[in-house]
């Protein structure tokens, strides 16, 4: 398995028995493939067994007994010399293990894998210790075996490892040092703050008119801005950020994003003198083409990843042609170029990954496959943990900024009016969404969606786009509902002048649909995100995750049809959606608890399973004592077992 995309799959293990028989240990899903590689009847007797099977255990015990007999024989033959040699070997192994532990701790990797997994095959390299062919062999399962001829063919190959930053290669990516990760987070936080302000500003303009045409404009410009933002964050994840050139590149792309934003509201204006579509596409393509140029430079300087860089360039050039063509046609024919261009920008890379996986797993051996494997032997990796935490920080900013969007100013006096009441209800709704996303769906994860499977990883990444988009559409409409004067206690004279102009005694149906449908889509996408994870399953859980997600989907359906109740006033509409959201939260909190889990008071070890080793006498003494009885299951282990589950 020389592919970098094999994930956490392990290589078949080989074991030689005392009688010369070779045992190949593999996973169940790889059993047939391995047996075809080792047919029976050869010069060497070979048997393929499944890892963890009874046969595997028997052969391990047989090998252990044989080596114990050899050790006893050597002890009898050499006496004190053997004892001294064994003591030296034990001390050497202990010191070596301690050195390896210190190196791992120095790289800042410990404490970061409780949620996203840990791999013991991680290696670190510094300037004085570049990776050799032998060191590559030890991590070939993660990043592919390093071919010796690559160093002769590409003089710059080792430059990737001779950078000052420590690289830790593992099956999904590079983990950075803590100092560099802090720099990246600072830059990304700055970018996220700018981007969140931009998309909320775009949403507020959409809510001013609340028409289908305005919604179409918002969706198109939102996806384009999302692509610029994701390109910058992907580049930050792939490459270093501690140099001036990279920071200038980020500054240029953010400047293009600002220029893009200043032309988003008039792209569908009929008057050519006031239409800004050409300017919008120009700033968008400037950022995209600049990114393609950066990838081209990276492909030239780092030939080991040129295959991936070239594929990224192609995925930029193809939709660029469609964007340029869309400038020369008018609406509505222009949409025939915009929609496929948006689709290729967002999901064109899926075709590349599909082709890559097919070539690695199903393509027949030959020169074409050999060239393809050599071209895509290495993939510039990212830190999964960093990506998830960065997405969490961005979503948190989206929730927080939605509260800023519903703020207003009073004009004198100290009145608790309906405007303030509706704003507080909007705050409660944002807080509830934040509670569900982070504390309900983001906690107690056994296996994150990105590590679970390619399908779950794709679902996790795909769901965040409509989730953020729907939530911004809803909160933009909420800002109009807060200032509506259709209920008692909304005296227009109490508002300051800028907000008084935005207040209306009646809001159109578009605001209702934007608000309710935006919340429904956001809540549905949150259900999809939760479904993509594998959460821990407690044995006494009140409601399993599928039932709780079904309740969430039912609430989404109610929200979806709620705008049809045109008699609902602004306060009633906000109150009903908030009640539905709180209902989802209550069901989640109650369903995630255990049957013997108290809601008030101290949790007496509910839903927690402990596994421990102790002497039989200690267990009998504890059971016989007058203290509180033990709750659990006692398992007696034989000599060969180490732990009990």
Secondary structure, DSSP 8 states (H G I E B T S, - for coil): ---TT-TT----EEEE-TTS-EEEEE-GGGHHHHHHHS-TTSSS-EEEEETTSHHHHHHHHHHHHHHHHHHHHHHHHHTHHHHHHHHHHHHHHHHHHHHHHHHHHHTT-TTS-TTT---TT-EEE-TTS---HHHHHHTHHHH----HHHHHH-TTGGGGTSSSS-EEE-SS-B---HHHHHHHHHHHHHHHHHHHHHHHHHHHHHHHH--HHHHHHHHHHHHHHHHHHHHHHHHHHHS--SSHHHHHHHHHHHHHHHHHHTTSTTTT-S-TTT--HHHHHHHHHHHHHHHHHHHHHHHHH-GGGHHHHHHHHHHHHHHHHHHHHHHTS-TTTTHHHHHHHHHHHHHTHHHHHHHHHHHHHTS-SSHHHHHHHHHTS------HHHHHHHHHHHHHHHHHHHHHHT---B-SS----HHHHHHHHHHHHHHHHHIIIIIISSSSEEE-HHHH-HHHHHHHHHHHHHHHHHHHHHHHHHHHHHT---STT--GGGB-HHHHHH--S---HHHHHHHHHHHHHHHHHHHHHHHHSEE---TTBSS-HHHHHHHHHHHHHHHHHHTT-TT--HHHHHHHHHHHHHHHHHHHHHHHSBTT--SSS---STT--------HHHHHHHHHSSS----S------TT-----
